Amino acid sequence: MTRIIPYFVEGHTGKGYINLIENNITSLEKVVFLQNKNPFVLAYIFQMLRDEILFNINSPVEIIQSIERSDYIDGIIVRNLGVAILNEKLNHSLNTMKEKVQLLEVPISLSNRLVTLDHKRQIQRAYEHFQKGLTIHEELERVYINEMDFTKADKVIDKLLHSLFNEVEKMEGPFSKVERLFGTNTPDGIVNTIPQLIEGFTKKIFITGRAGTGKSYLMNQVVKRCQELSLNVEIYRCSLDPDSIDMLLIRDLNVCIHDNTSPHIVSLDEDVEIIDMFKETVNEKVETIERDKINQLQRAYKKEMKLGIQSLAKLKQTNSVIVTKREQEQLDRFAKELKNKFLSP
């Protein structure tokens, strides 16, 4: 069965809205953006496309998840065919790719329309809370950074780099990286696709520890070594602070390195290797000495993140969409035409 790689390219973060789509499509030969004013129309077509190709294409299929609803899809990429079909709303500043991009209007309207909500005010409120949450989180990080032994941290990182790359020879060709999100804040809450993304990796390394104990720095050092060896790497950014890294997938080595801390903890397999950056590098007495400050910051952080999520939740579409038989036939026919034109091997 076709391997599915689901991820996000948009995010509601502590630094506002981010869009990482360009990084994921620059190497493709053809990018098609679908246009339609009704988000349900595009969501339905992408779901039909996914179902059509899952059993007809013997290649990995990348599914771009929507930040608007957990059951919506915003795009499909079949990298082996060099093709992406995407929701037009992802089309941000792609001036360097004009010769590869095609805009395609979906000529279908539904008799039953979704109620259009004023998103801007609620999203801005959410961003204000997420930004406050990030500021608090950075203050919490400083508590632990002040008690961190950086020499020990370097030794932990050097040991990991040696175990991963000591017997790896430099690959032919240029280094390649793509940057994505495995999850983000949405009207449905905090969602992620980590279990699907890491399924099948033979070497899983889960990094644990408190805020500010070097988890993202460790991953940046791994990326640098991948670049030196021309190993392709998938970088999954943090949805709170997109300048930080929460996960790396190195498919050339079948290696997954994941920050297994809240809010993206996944259950441990027997074969998972654990690196606890707190125990390895920080004076544990800090949690006794700074207990009150830590508890205060953690409560304030959780409060702001909860308020941000509640602001996004008000955007959730609650009204159902009724599709007539004729409209469904139109949607199905259009999806099949798309698949035959752009996604046939």
Summary of the structure (lengths in Angstrom):
residues: 345
radius of gyration: 21.8
end to end distance: 15.5
largest distance: 68.3
contacts: 1075
relative contact order: 0.18
helix: 42%
strand: 23%
